[in-house]
Amino acid sequence: MNTEIVGGPAFAHIHVDLEPGESIIAESDSMASMSADLDMVAKFNGGFFKALFKKFLGGESMFVNVFTNNTKGVRRVTLVQATPGDIGSLELDGSSYCFQPGAYICSTPGVHLGVQWAGFRSLIAREGLFRLKVSGKGTVFFGAYGALKQKEIQGEYIVDTSHLVAYDPGIKLRIQLAGGIFSSLFGGEGLVTRLEGTGSVVIQTRSLSGLVGWLNPKLR
Amino acid sequence: MNVEIVCGPGNAAAQVMLGPGEDCTAEAGAMIAMSADMDVQTTTHKKGGGGLLRAAKRLLAGESFFLNHYTASSAGGHLWLATTLPGDMAAIDLGPESLIVQSGSFVACEPGVDIDMGWQGFKSFLSGESVFWLNMKGPGKVVLSSFGAIYPIDVDGEYIIDTGHIVAFNETLDFKISKAGKSWLSSILGGEGFVCKFHGQGTVWCQSHNATGFGRTLGPMLRPRS
C-alpha cells in the first residue's frame, strides 16, 4: 500500500494506492473518488452494539466502508474529511492512541477502533463524553479543521479547549480556568485543558467551534 | 495569454500575463488586481457583442450575467483573478474540443473559447452538482476554481467520483449515476449513496472537498436566523 497526503494544510486529502488483495477501512462518506473496479462494502463499526455506541456516544458513524482491491493491478481510492483542514497519520505498533470525536478518517485492517469513556470533564471541555481509542498494528489517518502540530509533552501542558485532536492514552485531561478569575474571563481563553503525563499530543491551529463562534453573531 | 496558479490549494489565485493587445474574458467580480492601463469592457457574451439568451443561460448555470473582457495595452499587462471562497484553481489548455464544467467553477478563458450552457440529462439532479453545466469549446485556455483542492484523474475505462466532487471533464467522457461497490445496500449504509460512474477516455478534474459537505457539518452549529 502506498499512501500520500496532498493538498494540506488547507484542503488535505489522501491518495491510497492499494496493491492486489489489500484493503483499507474508511469512515462513512469519506470517499471522493475511486477506481470503478475496487470493491466497497459497508460494515458495522465493530459489531452492531459497538457501532450503535460509537454513533450515539463517540460521535463517529455507525458504518465504516471497506475498500478492497480484488483486481490484479494497483488501484487508487481518494479519501477526505468533510471539513477543510489538515490530515495526519500515525503508525501503531501494538500501541494505542486517543482521538477526539470526528477526527478518524481511515486505517489499515490491523487497527482496532474502540470507544472509551472520557468523563464529564471532557464534556465541559467541549471534547465530548467519549473518546475514540485506536489500537493494534497498522496506520491510521486522522484530520481536523485547522493545521496539525504534534508536540511531545512531559509533565504538564495546557491546550485551549476544542484545539486538542489526539493524545497518548496515558495522558490525563483536566479542565481548568486559563489563569486567575480575571484573566480567564477577560483574556478570551476561558477554560483550557490541562494535560498531565508523558507522550505526544496533536493540536489543531484552528477550531470549528471558533469559526462558529465568530460566524454566529454575524448571522441576522 | 499565460496563466500561473499561485497560493493553492488554500487560497489560490490566477496570475494572467497578457501580451500586447491580448484579451482575456473573466467572470464578473473575479478580478482582484490588474495593470492600470488595462481596458475593460463588460458585455453579456463575446467582446463587442451581446447575446441576452447566452447570458440568461449562463445565469441558469450558476455564473454571472455579465462577463468582463480585459484587453492589455500595447505594452502588455497582467491581471490577478480569484474567487470568494477559499479553494484551488486550475488552468486547462483546450484543443478544438469541449470541456464540461460544473456550475459556478468558471473563472476566465481566452477569447477563442466559446461558453454555452450544457445539459447532461436528468442524471444531473442526482449528481450533487447543478442541473445545468457549462459547455466550453476550445481552442484556448480556461481557468476554473473549486472549494477544495483540484486533482486530475485520467480515465481509461471506468472511474467513480462521489457526487459533488466533479469540477470538469472532457467531452469524450460520459457518466451515469450508480452505486459505489457492488451493492446498493453498502453504498447507502456506507454513506456514499449515489456516485457518478464515468466511462470513456479522457480527464476528470475532481475537487477534494465540496462546499455542500462542509455546510452540512457547519450548518447545525449555526444559530437559526431570526
Interface residues (C-beta under 8 A of the other chain):
Chain A: V6 G7 P9 A10 F11 A12 H13 H15 S28 D29 M31 A32 S33 M34 S35 A36 D37 L38 D39 M40 V41 A42 S61 F63 V64 N65 T78 V80 A82 T83 P84 L208 S209 L211 V212 L215 N216 L219 R220
Chain B: P9 G10 N11 P86 G87 D88 F147 G148 A149 Y151 I153 G157 E158 Y159 I160 I161 D162 H165 A180 G181 K182 S183 L185 S186 S187 I188 L189 G190 G191 E192 G193 V195 K197 F198 V204 C206 Q207 S208 H209 G213 F214 R216 T217 L218 M221 L222 R223 R225 S226
